[in-house]
Amino acid sequence: MSVDEGEYWQTRSLDLLRQRMSAYDRLVAAVVGATKDSTDDGPPIVAEISNDARFDRLEAEGRKEFAAELEQMHQLRPIK
């Protein structure tokens, strides 16, 4: 069974697909940024989204939008 998280298959809506992809970009950037912040002494975190020119903005927006989820992640593994 395949899953279409962007709901494009069901809706054929490019606007909805763009909205979903944008949310995923913000979430991934926030998680990557938080993980990088928490692993200063470990191996470097390598993530393709870090190369995106929008990374800093996406990370900031994602940290704000997904603060509760990041806090849950922090509870599982402390983030500085």
N, C-alpha and C positions, 0 to 999 in steps of 0.2 A: 504494500500500500504506500503510495507516495503522499507527501504533505506539501501543500502550497501555502506557506506562511504569509505570503504577500496577497493571497486571495485573488490573484490574477485569473487563475483558471476558472473560478466560479463567477467572477464579476466582469472580467475583461476591462477593468478600470486601471488605466495607467496612473491616474492621480492617486488612487488607493495604494498601488504598488510603490509609487515614489514615497508616499507618506510612511509606509511600513519600512522601506529600505533606509530612509532617513532616520527613523527611530532606531533601527538596528545599528546604523553607523554611530549614533550618539551613545548607545549602550556599550558597544564594543570599545569605543574610544575611552569612555569613562572607566571601564574595567581595566583596560590596558594601562591607563594613567595611574589608577589606584594601585595596581599591581607593581608598576615600576616604582612608585613612591615607597612601597613596603619592602622592596628587595634591594636596597642600596648596596648591601654587602654581598649579594649573591650574583649568580651569572646574569648577564644583561637580558632583558626581555626583548624579544624580537617579534614585532607584529607589523604587518604590511600597512595597517591603518596609520601607524606612526609616520609614514612617509607622505601621507596625504597633506596637502597644503592647508586643509581645513582642520587638521587634527586638534590644535589648541582650542578652537571654537567648539568643535564637536565634543571634546572632553569636558569643557566647562558646562556646556548645555546638558550633557549626559549626566554629569555629577549632580547637577541641580534636579533634573527630571527623575533620575533613578536613585536619589539619595537613600530611600528606604531599602532598596535592593542592595546597594553598596554597603549599607550598615549591616544587613544580614550577612553579607559576604565577610565583612570585618569580624563579625561574631564568630564565624567559622575559622577564620585566619586573620589575626589582628593586622590591620593596616595602619601605618604611621600617619 
